[in-house]
Amino acid sequence: MKLFVELQPPKEVLEDVEAAVSVLPSVKGLRLMDREEWHVTLVFLGEVPDDTVPLVQERLEAEVARHEPLRLAVRGAGTFPGDPARASVLWAGIEGDLDELSALVKGLRRAIRKTGVQVDRRAHVPHITLARSGLPMDLAEQRTALAGLASPFWTAEDIRLMDSRPGEQPRYRPVATWRLG
């Protein structure tokens, strides 16, 4: 299974994001993500053998229980890489309990590594991926258009382990859900 851990903003927040995205200047080659695919990735695991998934779930459940719910909001935008003139990903940023979110991500990564599954060690940048392109392009205008994006704060209470199935609908399927705290 190709797995990742995420948190899902509530419907009202995604409606605010959708309204902002709907007026973005279009760019040939930039593919907007479907709203159903919007989420905040906490940890990407990649391919995990089926017989390892139960252990991953057990470790994640224990780690999630150690962390309290988070107050978060969607704010502004950014790109990967950071130079919007040569970017391939456009994203909406996350603000709020970022120190607590960072501690959660570190704990989840540690729990997953204990199962033998390797995870990314790069700095976590909390975001919602809005659009992708196959080649670097100038996304400065789109990033600027989203600079004022500001959703209401919400309380993130649930963390989900998701299975990613590119080419299928739905693309992302929940494997397990755990309550923070």
Phi, psi and omega per residue, in radians:
M1 nan 2.514 3.098
K2 -1.731 1.882 -2.929
L3 -1.987 2.679 2.938
F4 -2.615 2.792 3.110
V5 -1.909 2.346 -3.056
E6 -2.478 2.913 2.859
L7 -2.187 2.586 -3.017
Q8 -1.945 2.057 3.039
P9 -1.111 2.659 3.128
P10 -1.211 2.840 -3.099
K11 -0.910 -0.770 -3.092
E12 -1.083 -0.679 3.124
V13 -1.180 -0.762 3.134
L14 -1.135 -0.528 3.066
E15 -1.136 -0.700 3.083
D16 -1.102 -0.751 3.124
V17 -1.118 -0.769 -3.137
E18 -1.053 -0.709 3.122
A19 -1.088 -0.712 3.130
A20 -1.188 -0.728 -3.111
V21 -1.196 -0.550 -3.065
S22 -1.117 -0.346 -3.141
V23 -1.854 0.198 3.118
L24 -1.144 2.458 3.012
P25 -1.077 2.344 -3.112
S26 -1.388 2.643 3.117
V27 -2.397 2.244 3.109
K28 -1.072 2.266 3.122
G29 1.646 -0.125 3.108
L30 -1.681 2.094 -3.108
R31 -1.761 2.027 3.073
L32 -1.277 2.394 3.095
M33 -1.300 2.564 3.040
D34 -1.189 2.508 3.135
R35 -0.940 -0.615 3.137
E36 -1.121 -0.297 -3.141
E37 -1.652 -0.093 -3.101
W38 -1.297 2.275 3.128
H39 -2.893 2.992 3.047
V40 -1.859 1.876 3.104
T41 -1.264 2.264 3.084
L42 -1.715 -0.780 3.112
V43 -2.564 2.321 3.017
F44 -1.756 2.150 -3.114
L45 -1.694 -0.487 -3.053
G46 1.312 -2.683 -3.112
E47 -1.223 2.213 3.117
V48 -2.186 2.219 3.110
P49 -1.018 2.462 -3.103
D50 -0.940 -0.646 -3.102
D51 -1.296 -0.199 3.104
T52 -1.625 -0.344 -3.060
V53 -1.000 -0.763 3.129
P54 -1.043 -0.686 3.104
L55 -1.169 -0.722 3.080
V56 -1.023 -0.804 3.137
Q57 -1.060 -0.770 -3.138
E58 -1.059 -0.797 -3.125
R59 -1.184 -0.702 3.130
L60 -1.153 -0.745 3.138
E61 -1.019 -0.773 3.128
A62 -1.118 -0.706 -3.122
E63 -1.222 -0.755 -3.132
V64 -1.023 -0.668 -3.117
A65 -1.103 -0.357 -3.119
R66 -1.413 -0.141 -3.020
H67 -2.060 2.513 -3.132
E68 -1.494 2.780 3.044
P69 -0.951 2.724 -3.038
L70 -2.067 2.439 3.008
R71 -1.653 2.075 -3.060
L72 -2.362 2.803 3.045
A73 -2.596 2.742 3.040
V74 -1.585 2.235 -3.091
R75 -2.492 2.160 3.001
G76 1.159 -2.864 -3.056
A77 -2.631 2.900 3.096
G78 -2.746 -3.100 3.132
T79 -2.407 2.755 2.933
F80 -2.090 2.276 -0.266
P81 -1.078 3.087 -3.020
G82 -1.096 -0.448 3.123
D83 -1.370 1.885 -3.074
P84 -1.132 -0.270 3.131
A85 -1.318 -0.289 -3.124
R86 -2.401 0.893 -3.027
A87 -1.834 2.755 3.058
S88 -2.194 -0.084 3.105
V89 -2.368 2.325 3.035
L90 -1.949 2.289 -3.097
W91 -2.401 2.781 3.015
A92 -1.742 2.382 -3.072
G93 -1.451 2.882 3.119
I94 -2.123 2.377 3.065
E95 -2.222 2.901 3.095
G96 2.207 -2.292 -3.098
D97 -1.336 1.112 -3.032
L98 -1.264 -0.563 3.081
D99 -1.126 -0.743 3.123
E100 -1.186 -0.654 3.092
L101 -1.123 -0.735 3.103
S102 -1.085 -0.728 3.103
A103 -1.108 -0.679 3.090
L104 -1.091 -0.835 -3.137
V105 -1.044 -0.788 3.125
K106 -1.068 -0.738 3.123
G107 -1.137 -0.714 3.111
L108 -1.130 -0.749 3.114
R109 -1.060 -0.782 3.140
R110 -1.076 -0.786 -3.141
A111 -1.074 -0.716 -3.133
I112 -1.197 -0.747 3.132
R113 -1.047 -0.546 3.123
K114 -1.149 -0.283 3.091
T115 -1.542 -0.107 -3.098
G116 1.674 -0.078 3.118
V117 -1.506 2.242 3.129
Q118 -1.467 2.432 3.107
V119 -2.235 2.811 -3.131
D120 -1.059 2.422 3.126
R121 -1.858 0.037 3.125
R122 -1.137 2.769 3.097
A123 -1.019 2.385 3.132
H124 -1.435 2.233 3.070
V125 -1.977 1.799 -3.099
P126 -1.156 2.196 -3.061
H127 -2.856 2.940 2.975
I128 -2.046 2.078 3.114
T129 -1.242 2.166 -3.110
L130 -1.793 -0.608 -3.070
A131 -2.709 2.665 3.127
R132 -2.386 2.691 2.989
S133 -2.335 2.682 3.134
G134 -1.291 -0.444 -3.116
L135 -2.211 2.663 3.067
P136 -1.036 2.469 3.128
M137 -2.610 2.984 3.140
D138 -1.463 1.918 3.134
L139 -1.964 0.344 -3.122
A140 -1.061 -0.725 -3.109
E141 -1.147 -0.709 3.129
Q142 -1.191 -0.723 3.116
R143 -1.098 -0.762 3.119
T144 -1.110 -0.695 3.139
A145 -1.088 -0.465 -3.130
L146 -1.710 0.048 -3.072
A147 -1.008 -0.593 -3.116
G148 -1.558 0.076 3.138
L149 -1.028 2.188 -3.116
A150 -2.658 1.829 3.103
S151 -1.522 2.890 2.976
P152 -1.166 2.760 3.035
F153 -1.248 2.588 3.022
W154 -2.358 2.883 3.088
T155 -1.798 2.017 3.082
A156 -1.458 2.041 -3.082
E157 -1.995 -0.376 -3.059
D158 -2.075 2.505 3.059
I159 -2.086 2.399 -3.103
R160 -2.143 2.466 2.936
L161 -1.638 2.180 -3.039
M162 -2.075 2.578 3.037
D163 -1.813 2.186 -3.141
S164 -1.732 2.177 -3.139
R165 -2.220 1.443 3.140
P166 -0.979 2.435 3.130
G167 1.522 -0.150 3.111
E168 -1.899 2.817 3.058
Q169 -2.163 2.229 -0.109
P170 -1.251 2.693 -3.106
R171 -1.232 -0.692 -3.102
Y172 -1.926 2.296 -3.126
R173 -2.245 2.309 3.131
P174 -1.196 2.384 3.061
V175 -1.774 -0.732 3.141
A176 -2.740 2.673 3.092
T177 -2.292 2.386 3.114
W178 -2.282 2.597 3.122
R179 -1.574 2.290 3.032
L180 -1.136 2.496 3.099
G181 1.299 nan nan
